[in-house]
Structure formats: C-alpha cells, structure tokens
C-alpha cells in the first residue's frame, strides 16, 4: 500500500472510530485522572508563562482540554475530521480557547519555531513515516522547546509470538477481573490489518525513538518507561499489562 493510500485508510478508520473513542476520553476526564495526566505533562514543561502548546493527533481532545483548562495557549491538530468534531464537542465551553486544525502530523502547516511545547498521546505508533514526523515536530518547536510523547508498543504482538501470548493473557485477565476489554471493539480487525502495514509495531521502542530523536539533533532525549503506571487507571493497567506506556521527553 502506498503512502497516500495508507493515510487515507487510517483517516477513514479514525473517522469511524471517533464516537466510540470519545468514551475512552470521558473516562480519562473523570475523577482524579484528569489532574494526574495534567500534572504529568506540566511538570515536564519548560519554564515560562503563556506557553504555546501544540497537541498533535488530539483525537477527541483530551490533552487539549486539560491544558486549555489550565490556561495554556493550545492548538490541537488531527488528520481525522471526525476526531476534531468529537474534540470540539468534548471541549464544550473551552472550545473557543482552543485552535483546532485538520492537519497531517507528517507535514505541519506552521512556521518554524511556532510552539514552546508539543504534546502527543498514542499517535506515533500509527504513523507511516515517524522519522519524517519527528523532524517536522522539531522544526516547529522553539529552541529550548519540549516535546512530550506518550506512547506504547501497540500492536507489537502482530510480529512477535511471545508478545502475542502476553496480549492474549491480557484479554483473559480483563475477563477474569470483570472489566471492559479495550481491544474488543468494532473494526478491531481492520486496525490490525492497517498496523501490519505500518513500521512501528516491528521496532523496539522507546529505544528506537531515542536514537532517531538524537540523530535529528534534539539536545536532550529521555524516556520514562514507568509513566504508564502513574497515569493509567486500574482497568487500563489490566488491559495493557503486556504493553507498558512510556513518556519520551525531547528538548530542542
């Protein structure tokens, strides 16, 4: 599948998935978890007031909402128009304080040095050309700006038999614990088909990301492999036990 066809396929998938994905975001916005996530991000921000934040792959708007609520100047982009509509609805009265733009994460339509902070969650695994995307993200950051990327080795079980056994055990554990199985949803098979065509599931992460970001010239690059334990609720921890979440912090 060529790059344009892949991008179109991904866009169509997330347009269909947008309403159901909002249910996940609403859980994150409930109770203590909004503050847990916000604190995790903000403690890694550069110093200064009036920081300009770019939320790439905003999806239903979780990062954009919690940061706009805390007074940051937030621009939120996503390639899926369906996701952007969900994000605007979820933002409610905060929507007027967030700039929403439909945009390809590989090719951002912003001038150089436009943002102090980039945040993104569960996006890079879904990119056809993550190196190209990382390079463009660095371009739009100001010198000294910070990129925070929360992600995991999603769909690595498609390429590793041991990971597949662990993934299947996660599914069994959700049943035993009586919690929702986050991997049981309409179009799950379609996402697996798309993921087989993408590069990230085959890579050792976050080690791969650290090497690439250093190669691209970021001055400081670190990965916190315990981040998922701090920001995931108990249901998420059961669902994703074999796929720990990590937070990459890169400074331009």
N, C-alpha and C positions, 0 to 999 in steps of 0.2 A: 504494500500500500504506500503510495507516495505521500509526501508531507501534507499537501493540500487536502487530499482525501482523508488522511488521518485527523487533521484538525477539524474538518467538517464532521467526521464521525464522532469525535469527542464532544464537539459543541452540541450535536443533536442529542447525544446521551444525557448530558447535563441539563439541557433544556427540559427533557422528560423527567429527570430525577429531581428537579428543583423543588417542587412542592413537598415531596417526602423528606428531602434533606433538611428542610426547614424544621421538621420535628426534632432532628438531632440538635440543631442550633438552639431551639427553645429550651431543651434540657440544659444546655450549657449556660443559658441566660438565667436559669432558675437558681434560687438559693445562693449558696456560697460560691458557686463555681465561676460566676462572672468575675468576682473580686479575685479569686485565685488566679485566673487567666490574666486579668489586667495587671495584677502585681508582678506576675512572672515576666510579662513583657516590659513594663515600665522600669523595673529595676535594672534592666539591660540597656535602657535608652541612654544616649549621650546627654550631658548636662545642657541646660538652657531652657528658656521659656519660648512659647509659641512654636514648638517643633512642628514641622510639616511631615506628616506621616502618609506613606503610600501603602495601601493594603492591596496586594496583588493576588488575584484569584479569590476575591472576597466571598464568593459563594453566596449564601443567604445573609452575609453581612456581620457575622459575629465579631470579628476584630474591629471592624469599622464602628460598630455600635458602641462597644465598651470603651473605645478610645475617644470617640466623639463625646460621649457622656462625661469623660474626664477632662474635656477642654482642649483636646488636640485638634489641629487642623488636618482633617482626614480626607484623602482622596481614595476612593475604592474602585478597582477595575476588575472586570471579569469578561471572558470571551463569550459567555452564555448570557443572552438577553433574558432568558428565563430566570437565571440566578439573580441578575440585577433587579428584576422586578420583585422577586422574593425579598431581597435585601432592603429595598425601599419600603416595602410593606412592614417588614420586621422592625425597621428603624423608627417607624411611627413619627412622632414629633421631632425626632433627631434627624430625619431625612434631609431637612433643609440645611443642616450643618455639615452634611457630607456631600462631597462632589463625586457623583457616580459616572463612570465612563466605561463603555464597551471597548475592550482592547485585548489584543493578543499579548500574552506575557512574554513572548519571544521578541516582540518588537514594540516597545513602549513609545507612545506618541507624546513624549515630554522632552523638553530641552535638557542638556547636560546639567548636572548639579542642581536638580529641582527639589530634592527631598532630603530631610535630615535623617529619616528613618524609613526603612522598608520592613513590613511585616507580611508574613505569608504562612498559611497553615494547610498542610495536606495537599500541596499543589505540585511540587517538583517531581514527584513520582509519576505524575500524569502528563509530563512534558515530552514532546517528540525530540527536542534538541535542548536539553538542560544547560549545556555549555553556552550556547548562544543566549539563552535566557539570563543566566548568571552574569554574562558580560554586559548585557543591556541594563540589568539592575544596578550593576556597579556604575555604569555611565550616568544614571540619573541621580545617584547619591552625591551629596556634597562631600568634599574632603573631610574626614573625621566622622562621616555619617555611618550609621549602623544598620546592617541587615540582620533580621531575626527570622529564621526559617524553621518552623516546627513541622516535622515530617516523620515517617517511619518507612520500613522496608515493606511497604504494601505490595502484595501480590508476588513476593519472592517465592512463595510456595509453588507457584506455577513452574519454577525452574529448578527446584531443589526438593528431592524426595523426603529428606529429613524434616525440612520446613513444612512440607505437606502433612506429614504425620502430626506435627505440633499444631498446625492450623486445624486439622480435623479434631484434635483433642480439645482445642478451644471451643469448637462448636458443641462438642459433647458436654463440656463444662458449663456452657450457658444453659443447656437443657437441665443439667443436674441442679444448678443454682436457681433455676426458675426465673431467669432474667431474659430480656429480649436479645435475640441473636441478631447483631447488627449486619451480619453477612447474609441474612435471609431476607431478600427484598426483590421486588420486580426488576427485571433487567440485570440481575447479578451475573448471569451467564454472559450477557453482552459486554459487561465491563471486563470480565476475564478475557474475552476474545480481543478486545482493544488492548488490554495490558500485555498480551503476548507479542504485540507489535511495537511496544514501547521499550526503551533501553533500560530504565531504572530498576526494574524488577530483577535484572540479571547482575546488578552491581552490588558490591559490598559497601553499604552505607552505614554511617556517615563518612567513612574513611575516604571514599571516592570524592565526595563533595569537598572535603577539606583540601585534598590535593588540587582539585580544579580551581577552587577559590584562591588558593595561594598562587597557582600558575597565572591566574588572571590579574594578580597584583594587589589583592587585599592585604592590608598591613598586619592585621591580627585576625586569626581564624581559630575558633574553638568549637567543640561540640559537647553538649551536656547530654549524656546518654541516660540520665535519670529523670529527665524533665517529665516524661510521661507519668511517672509515679507520683509526681506532685500535682499535675493538672487534670488527670483523669479521675472520674468517679469510680466507684467500685464496679459498676456494671461495665464500664469501658475497660477496666483492668482485667476482668474475666474474659471479655471478648477478644482483647488484644494481647493476651499474656505472651504469645509467641512472637509478637511484633512490637517490641518496645519503642515508644516515641522518643525522639531526640530533638534538641534545640541547637541549631547552628547559629553562632554569632560571628559575624564578619564585619570588620571595620575598614572603611576605605582610607 
